[in-house]
Amino acid sequence: MAEHIQSELAARYLLRSLLFWRKVRDSRFREWQKRARSAAWKNVEWNWNELGISESAREAADTLEFVPSEAFAHPDIISADPELADYYRLLACVPNKGKNQINNAAERKDPVKLCRFLNGFLSSLFVLAAKATRETLLNTIFAEAGSEWQGTWANYIGSEAAKALEQILASFAAEKGLLDADATAMLTRTKRGLVLKSGTVLLFGSEPDVECRSNAGQLICVMEIKGSADKAGAQTRLGETKKSFSKAKLENPRCHTIFLPSVLTPAVEAQLKSEREIDQVFDLLAILKDEGKRSEFLKELFKFHLRENI
């Protein structure tokens, strides 16, 4: 692995470690568990069937010395203490994204329906894990939270890489006298992007990460920025890029597509040789770290694809 990639990976994983440490330090899981357990002494009536809690699950929870409110969600409890909805969700090992995909907005706002949904998972979990210990089951909260923190980290890496490239593009356009400051100010009231004096517009988004349109509105160039330097997901990131570029080519077959990965595996490099959707590949880390590589990329983009006079 190239030295600049190794050093970048080391720096990123250190930041990841700090993120996870802070998340654990600031977590309120044990406090939530105590609040859920104390709710058992309040005047709460349990309609087991209505709330989707099986008899075998209740027996398993009782064997493990869980009180009902500590093991299962109740609409009165989460209505009085909304934070506890996350306690039950994490205990059930249900990612927030998964909850939102399975339940529509109305169902998520209905306490009874939300509790039935969570209790379905919790009932299955308690029956399957009946021979476990209290601590083992409570620690599943950290397991699920950890997977969500990893998602937060991955999104952070991608967004930071995109922001860095956006800044490079904006600085270059301003330095070369290409930027239409007034038009850009008007554009950025509603969107993220730049307007050049030629009328070309660079829009920053999510798919594609950078979209370049001529003054006539024609799509002339798109870029996908993949900030992760982890080789394990290289194939997935290539697939996401191809999907984005296919849409661009459907709109304009002559649109120039630029792939900006932080790292490539030999398998992905071999595949790129036959990919028709991807016209050009640049090393993202080299652009961010090396002034010469950055100048080479910017000249290629602005002079040959955006047709700017630089």
SULBELSUL-V208172 format. One line per field, one symbol per residue. psi: psi as a letter, one per 30 degrees, with the letter a starting at -180 (. if undefined). A space follows every 50 residues. Layout:
BEGIN
psi->???
END
This chain:
BEGIN
psi->kkefeeeeeeeefeeeeeeeeeeeeflgeeeeeeeeefffflikkjjeee ghjleeeeeeeeeghklefffkkkeeefefifffeeeeeeefhjkeeeef eekleeeffjeeeeeeeefeeeeeeeeegfgaleeeeeffeeeeeeeeee eeeeeeeeeeeeeeeeeeeeeeeeeggfkjeeeeeeegfflkalklfffk kjkkbejlekkkklfggkjfklkkjjfkgkfegeeeeeeeeeeeeeeeee ejfgkkkkkilfkkleeeeeeffgjffjekkkjeeeeefjeeeeeeeeee eeefefhkj.
END
